[in-house]
């Protein structure tokens, strides 16, 4: 019992961190992952849509929670959680680990697209260029780990109008009207826009809403 308690405490302290393991098997849609001292369980709903892992493959995941069951200690895992993306990006970008750039917010539709709001903590440092890397190399490494999920880097601002304009990119914004009482932004888009489908435009708006924490209404 004492050993079980020690294992639980060890993995309890790892909650919120990335862990690596080996896929053991799939049971009723959930991946069972060998994490050494415990088994991690990645439910189908917490996997990135479309990704497939075979027994024996290495896998990284976000440790959501360590729980004690009659069979022993189990770790609940996720790859779809927004914080999985945050941890992967922290690992990929030294400037984030070193405290030069902070991730202020994240919005994600796993397997499709995500937006990260970045803020420089060092004067004169451009957070977007720094985190993208030379030729976007650091973002590409993250995208590869996410099986092709697109990651947009967004410049954070305390000014909600400026932040919303950045969060909505590549949509070009003409005007932003701020309604503080309703916690809403009424946005008119520029007439000239990059060609994209209605579904793509809607996704950018949804993610921008989640990233800023404000309701964004497009007006004609």
C-alpha positions in Angstrom: 0.0 0.0 0.0 2.9 2.3 0.8 4.5 1.7 -2.6 1.1 2.4 -4.3 0.8 5.6 -2.4 4.3 6.7 -3.5 3.5 6.0 -7.2 0.2 7.9 -6.9 2.0 10.9 -5.4 4.6 10.8 -8.1 2.1 10.9 -10.9 -0.2 13.3 -9.0 2.7 15.8 -9.1 3.0 15.2 -12.9 -0.6 16.4 -13.5 -0.5 19.2 -16.1 2.7 17.9 -17.6 3.7 16.1 -20.8 4.4 12.4 -20.3 5.8 9.9 -22.8 5.0 6.2 -23.0 4.6 3.2 -25.2 1.2 2.2 -26.6 0.3 -1.2 -25.2 -3.2 -1.9 -26.6 -6.5 -0.5 -27.6 -9.5 -1.3 -25.4 -13.0 -0.1 -26.4 -11.5 2.8 -28.4 -9.2 3.9 -25.6 -5.4 3.5 -25.9 -3.7 1.9 -22.9 -0.2 3.4 -22.6 2.7 2.0 -20.6 4.1 4.8 -18.6 6.5 2.6 -16.6 5.0 2.4 -13.1 1.4 3.0 -14.2 -0.9 2.5 -17.2 -2.1 5.7 -18.9 -5.5 5.7 -20.5 -6.2 7.9 -23.6 -9.9 7.8 -24.3 -11.0 8.1 -27.9 -12.6 11.5 -27.2 -9.2 12.8 -26.0 -7.3 11.7 -29.1 -6.6 14.0 -32.0 -9.3 13.1 -34.6 -7.9 10.9 -37.4 -4.6 9.9 -35.6 -3.7 6.3 -35.2 -1.2 4.6 -33.0 -0.1 0.9 -33.1 1.1 -1.2 -30.2 4.8 -0.5 -29.5 4.7 3.1 -30.8 5.9 5.9 -28.6 3.3 8.5 -27.7 3.3 11.9 -25.9 0.3 13.0 -24.0 -0.9 15.6 -21.4 -1.5 14.0 -18.0 -4.9 15.2 -16.9 -5.3 13.3 -13.7 -3.8 10.5 -11.7 -6.4 8.3 -10.0 -6.4 5.3 -7.6 -8.5 2.3 -8.7 -8.8 -1.1 -7.2 -6.4 -2.4 -9.8 -3.8 0.3 -9.0 -2.9 3.8 -10.1 -4.1 5.0 -13.5 -3.2 8.2 -15.4 -5.9 9.9 -17.5 -4.3 11.3 -20.7 -5.3 13.7 -23.4 -3.9 14.8 -26.8 -7.0 16.9 -27.7 -6.8 19.3 -24.7 -5.6 22.8 -25.4 -3.0 22.4 -22.7 -1.4 19.5 -24.7 -0.7 22.0 -27.4 0.7 24.5 -24.9 3.1 21.9 -23.4 4.3 20.7 -26.9 4.9 24.3 -27.9 6.8 25.1 -24.7 9.1 22.1 -25.4 9.7 23.3 -29.0 10.5 26.9 -28.2 13.4 27.7 -25.9 12.3 31.3 -25.5 9.1 30.2 -23.8 10.9 27.8 -21.4 13.4 30.6 -20.6 10.6 33.1 -19.8 11.3 35.5 -22.7 7.9 34.8 -24.3 4.6 33.9 -22.5 1.6 32.0 -23.9 -1.3 34.2 -22.8 -4.2 32.2 -24.2 -4.9 29.2 -26.4 -7.9 28.2 -28.5 -8.1 24.8 -30.2 -10.2 22.6 -32.3 -8.0 19.5 -32.1 -6.9 18.0 -35.4 -8.0 21.0 -37.4 -6.7 24.4 -36.2 -5.5 26.2 -33.1 -4.5 29.8 -32.1 -1.9 30.7 -29.6 -1.7 34.3 -28.1 1.9 35.2 -27.5 3.4 38.1 -25.4 7.0 39.1 -25.3 8.4 39.6 -21.8 11.7 41.1 -23.1 11.7 44.6 -24.6 12.2 44.6 -28.3 11.5 40.9 -28.8 9.0 40.0 -31.5 7.0 37.0 -30.0 5.7 35.8 -33.4 9.0 35.7 -35.2 10.8 34.3 -32.2 8.3 31.4 -31.7 7.8 30.7 -35.4 11.6 30.1 -35.8 13.6 30.5 -39.0 11.3 29.9 -41.9 8.6 28.7 -39.5 10.7 25.7 -38.5 9.5 25.6 -34.9 5.8 25.8 -35.8 6.3 23.0 -38.4 7.8 20.7 -35.7 4.7 21.3 -33.5 2.4 20.7 -36.5 4.1 17.4 -37.3 3.5 16.3 -33.7 -0.1 17.2 -34.0 -0.5 15.3 -37.3 -1.0 18.3 -39.5 -3.1 20.5 -37.2 -2.6 24.2 -38.2 -1.3 26.5 -35.5 -1.8 30.3 -35.8 0.5 32.5 -33.8 -1.3 35.6 -32.5 0.2 38.8 -31.1 -1.4 39.4 -27.7 -2.6 42.9 -26.7 -4.2 44.3 -23.6 -6.2 46.5 -26.0 -9.2 44.2 -26.8 -9.8 45.8 -30.2 -6.2 45.3 -31.3 -6.2 41.7 -29.8 -9.4 40.9 -31.7 -7.9 42.1 -35.0 -4.9 39.9 -34.5 -7.0 36.9 -33.3 -9.2 37.0 -36.4 -6.3 37.0 -38.9 -6.1 36.1 -41.7 -9.6 37.7 -41.8 -9.1 41.4 -42.5 -11.0 43.6 -40.2 -12.4 47.1 -41.1 -13.9 48.2 -37.8 -14.4 46.8 -34.3 -17.1 48.2 -32.0 -16.6 47.2 -28.3 -19.7 46.7 -26.1 -18.3 46.3 -22.6 -21.7 45.8 -21.0 -22.5 42.8 -23.3 -18.9 41.7 -23.4 -19.2 41.6 -27.2 -17.3 42.8 -30.2 -19.2 43.8 -33.3 -16.9 43.4 -36.2 -17.1 44.6 -39.8 -14.8 42.8 -42.2 -12.9 44.5 -45.0 -14.4 44.0 -48.5 -11.3 42.4 -49.9 -10.5 39.1 -48.2 -8.3 36.1 -48.8 -10.4 33.4 -50.5 -11.8 30.9 -48.0 -14.9 28.9 -47.4 -17.7 29.8 -45.1 -16.7 27.0 -42.8 -13.1 28.3 -42.6 -14.3 31.8 -41.8 -16.6 30.5 -39.1 -13.8 28.6 -37.6 -11.5 31.6 -37.4 -14.4 33.5 -35.6 -15.0 30.7 -33.2 -11.4 30.4 -32.3 -11.0 34.1 -31.9 -14.0 34.2 -29.5 -12.4 31.5 -27.4 -8.9 33.1 -27.5 -10.1 36.6 -26.5 -12.9 35.5 -24.2 -15.3 37.9 -25.9 -18.3 37.2 -28.1 -17.5 38.3 -31.6 -20.4 39.2 -34.0 -19.7 39.7 -37.7 -21.8 42.5 -39.1 -22.4 43.4 -42.7 
